[in-house]
Amino acid sequence: MTTKNLPIYQIDAFSDVLFAGNPAAVVPLSTWLPDDVLQKIAMENNLSETAFFVPVTAGNADFHIRWFTPTVEVPLCGHATLASAYVIFNQLGFEGDIVRLQSKSGILTARRYLGAIVLDFPKQPIVPETIADDVIAALGGDTPVETFGVASRDTDLVAVYDDATIVRSMTPDMSLLAKLADRGVIVTAPGDKTGLDMISRYFVPAIGINEDPVTGYMHCVVAPYWADKLGQDDVVGYQASARGGVVACKVVGDRVHLTGEAVLYLKGEITVSA
């Protein structure tokens, strides 16, 4: 077992100012560490996501990326990808305008655009599904107008409400929700302010995150839904967490383009044995 010193960055993603958006840790690697070490680093960071990536020397990607919550690895994460792209573009000297990332959700791309970054992610289809009454009660008891399951994540649920106030003011019983829902619950409603097409939140206490502040993956679920409802490809979402964040979305076939900014909060070094 050897000791390694690794660079680490903390980025506020989907925000153009510090202390807003969604913080993610980013740890660039030259080669993969054991999975249990990656998980322990994410647990120690205690943020909703820690992203790790290594260079790819062959194939159609520049890096291979993975994401870990404090308790599990996840197959897709938007804000930690945005944070990773920010680090690649602004801290690691990457010269291109598009970085290609190999992941468990296929090839993802991140593109520089007018000071922001555009992510090209897979659309996350939803299917009608009944949400148990006790889960609705744990969310606060208001009756949604429609409910769905995320087809690619059969334990993620979606509750659609007709009033943004319900979503903004929701105070779920997180301890109860963690027992009732194996993974996450997305709640969404029409936008209630000029320039906002949708309001959403994402609760995931079962995997160590009571509420994710701003979620790229979630917008790949709700953006196609609201784009279809509104009859338009471009929709702007606001994630109404305590930190809050705006995500501009464009639905392009089976892909969703997510545009956001990011800012550097911290850079340093961690020491691990592996």
C-alpha positions in Angstrom: 0.0 0.0 0.0 1.4 3.4 -1.0 0.5 6.9 0.0 -0.8 9.2 -2.8 -1.2 13.0 -2.9 -4.1 13.9 -5.2 -5.4 17.3 -6.3 -8.9 18.2 -5.3 -11.2 21.0 -6.3 -14.6 22.1 -5.0 -16.8 23.8 -7.6 -20.2 25.5 -7.2 -22.0 24.3 -10.3 -25.0 25.8 -12.1 -24.1 29.2 -10.6 -22.1 32.2 -11.5 -21.5 33.2 -7.9 -20.1 31.4 -4.9 -22.3 29.8 -2.3 -25.1 29.1 -4.7 -25.9 26.3 -7.2 -24.6 22.8 -6.3 -21.2 22.2 -4.8 -19.3 19.2 -6.1 -15.8 17.8 -5.4 -13.6 16.9 -8.4 -10.6 14.6 -8.0 -8.6 14.2 -11.2 -6.6 10.9 -11.3 -3.9 9.4 -13.5 -5.2 5.8 -12.9 -8.2 4.5 -11.1 -8.0 3.9 -7.4 -9.8 0.9 -5.8 -13.6 1.4 -5.7 -13.7 1.3 -1.9 -11.1 4.2 -1.7 -13.2 6.3 -4.2 -16.2 5.7 -2.0 -14.3 6.7 1.2 -13.1 9.9 -0.5 -16.7 10.8 -1.4 -17.9 9.9 2.1 -15.1 12.1 3.6 -16.0 15.0 1.3 -19.6 14.7 2.4 -21.0 16.6 -0.7 -23.9 15.3 -2.8 -21.4 14.1 -5.4 -17.6 13.7 -5.9 -16.5 13.2 -9.5 -13.3 11.3 -10.4 -11.9 11.0 -13.9 -8.9 9.5 -15.7 -7.4 10.3 -19.1 -8.4 8.0 -22.0 -5.7 7.2 -24.5 -7.8 5.3 -27.1 -11.4 5.4 -28.4 -13.8 8.3 -28.8 -13.4 9.9 -25.3 -10.9 12.2 -23.6 -11.6 11.1 -20.1 -13.5 8.3 -18.2 -15.7 9.8 -15.5 -17.4 8.3 -12.4 -19.6 9.9 -9.7 -20.1 8.9 -6.0 -22.5 10.2 -3.4 -21.3 9.7 0.2 -22.8 6.2 0.1 -23.0 4.9 -3.5 -21.8 5.2 -7.0 -24.4 6.7 -9.4 -24.7 6.2 -13.2 -25.2 9.9 -14.1 -24.7 13.2 -12.5 -25.0 16.6 -14.1 -23.6 19.1 -11.7 -20.5 17.1 -11.0 -20.0 16.7 -14.7 -20.3 20.4 -15.1 -17.8 20.9 -12.3 -15.4 18.4 -13.8 -15.6 20.1 -17.2 -14.9 23.4 -15.5 -11.8 21.9 -13.9 -10.7 20.4 -17.2 -11.1 23.6 -19.1 -9.9 26.1 -16.5 -7.5 24.3 -14.2 -5.9 21.5 -16.2 -5.0 23.3 -19.4 -7.3 21.4 -21.8 -7.0 23.3 -25.1 -10.1 22.1 -26.9 -13.6 23.6 -26.7 -15.3 20.2 -26.4 -14.4 17.5 -23.9 -15.7 14.0 -24.4 -16.4 11.9 -21.2 -16.9 8.1 -21.2 -19.4 7.1 -18.5 -21.9 4.5 -17.3 -24.5 6.5 -19.3 -22.5 6.5 -22.5 -20.4 9.3 -24.0 -21.2 12.7 -22.6 -19.8 16.0 -24.0 -19.2 19.3 -22.4 -18.7 22.4 -24.6 -17.5 25.9 -23.8 -20.2 28.5 -24.7 -20.0 32.2 -24.0 -18.5 31.8 -20.5 -20.8 28.9 -19.7 -20.7 25.1 -20.3 -23.2 23.1 -22.3 -23.6 19.5 -21.3 -25.0 16.9 -23.8 -26.8 14.3 -21.8 -29.2 11.4 -22.6 -32.9 12.1 -22.1 -34.4 10.2 -19.2 -37.8 8.8 -20.3 -40.6 8.6 -17.8 -43.5 6.1 -17.6 -46.8 6.4 -15.8 -46.5 4.9 -12.3 -48.6 5.2 -9.1 -46.8 6.6 -6.1 -47.8 5.0 -2.8 -50.0 7.1 -0.5 -47.5 6.9 2.3 -44.8 8.4 0.0 -47.2 11.2 -0.9 -47.9 11.7 2.8 -44.1 11.9 3.5 -43.8 14.6 0.9 -46.4 16.7 2.7 -49.8 15.2 1.6 -50.7 17.4 -1.4 -52.1 15.3 -4.2 -50.1 15.4 -7.5 -51.9 15.7 -10.8 -49.7 13.1 -12.4 -47.1 10.6 -11.2 -44.4 8.7 -13.1 -41.4 6.5 -12.7 -38.1 7.1 -14.4 -37.6 4.3 -16.9 -33.8 4.2 -16.6 -33.9 4.3 -12.8 -36.8 2.1 -11.6 -36.6 3.4 -8.1 -36.9 7.1 -9.0 -40.3 8.6 -8.8 -41.8 11.9 -10.3 -44.7 13.8 -8.8 -46.2 16.6 -10.9 -48.2 19.4 -9.2 -50.2 22.2 -10.7 -48.9 24.9 -8.3 -45.3 26.0 -7.9 -46.0 27.1 -4.4 -46.5 23.4 -3.4 -43.1 22.6 -4.7 -41.3 25.6 -3.3 -42.8 25.2 0.2 -42.6 21.4 0.5 -41.0 20.1 3.7 -40.8 16.3 3.4 -40.3 14.0 6.3 -36.8 12.9 5.2 -36.4 10.0 7.7 -39.7 8.6 6.6 -39.0 9.2 2.9 -35.7 7.4 3.2 -37.5 4.3 4.4 -40.3 4.4 1.9 -38.5 5.3 -1.4 -35.4 3.3 -2.3 -33.8 6.1 -4.1 -35.2 9.5 -5.2 -38.4 11.5 -5.6 -38.6 14.4 -8.1 -41.3 17.0 -7.6 -42.1 19.5 -10.3 -44.7 22.1 -11.3 -45.1 24.9 -13.9 -42.9 27.9 -13.5 -44.3 30.8 -11.5 -42.0 33.7 -12.6 -41.2 35.3 -15.9 -38.5 33.3 -17.7 -39.1 30.1 -15.8 -41.0 27.3 -17.5 -40.8 24.8 -14.6 -40.0 24.5 -10.9 -38.5 21.3 -9.5 -36.9 19.7 -6.5 -35.1 16.4 -5.9 -35.2 14.4 -2.6 -32.8 11.5 -2.2 -32.4 10.7 1.5 -32.0 7.0 0.8 -28.6 7.5 -0.7 -27.3 10.1 1.9 -28.6 13.3 0.3 -31.8 14.8 1.8 -32.1 17.3 -1.0 -29.8 17.8 -4.0 -29.4 21.5 -4.5 -29.3 21.7 -8.4 -29.4 18.5 -10.4 -28.5 18.0 -14.1 -29.8 14.5 -14.2 -33.2 15.6 -12.9 -33.5 18.2 -15.6 -33.0 15.4 -18.2 -36.3 14.0 -16.7 -38.4 17.1 -16.2 -37.2 19.1 -19.3 -38.6 16.7 -21.9 -41.9 16.5 -19.9 -42.4 20.2 -19.8 -41.1 20.7 -23.3 -43.8 18.4 -24.5 -46.5 20.0 -22.4 -45.5 23.5 -23.6 -44.9 22.6 -27.2 -41.3 24.0 -27.3 -37.8 22.5 -27.3 -36.2 25.2 -25.1 -37.3 25.3 -21.4 -35.8 27.0 -18.4 -35.9 25.3 -15.0 -35.4 26.5 -11.5 -34.5 24.1 -8.8 -36.1 25.5 -5.7 -33.7 24.2 -3.1 -32.2 26.4 -0.3 -29.2 27.2 -2.6 -31.3 27.3 -5.8 -30.1 27.3 -9.4 -31.3 28.0 -12.9 -30.7 25.4 -15.7 -31.4 26.3 -19.3 -32.5 23.1 -21.2 -32.9 22.3 -24.9 -34.5 18.9 -25.9 -32.8 17.6 -29.1 -34.3 14.2 -30.0 -33.2 11.7 -27.3 -30.7 14.2 -25.8 -31.0 17.1 -23.5 -28.5 20.0 -23.6 -28.0 21.6 -20.2 -26.4 25.1 -20.0 -24.8 26.4 -16.8 -22.0 28.3 -15.3 -19.6 27.2 -12.5 -17.2 28.9 -10.1 -14.1 27.7 -8.2 -14.5 27.6 -4.4 -11.5 25.5 -3.3 -8.4 23.8 -4.6 -6.0 21.7 -2.6 -4.6 18.3 -2.0 -5.7 15.1 -0.3 -3.6 12.3 1.0 -4.8 8.7 0.6 -3.4 5.2 0.9 -4.1 2.7 -1.8 
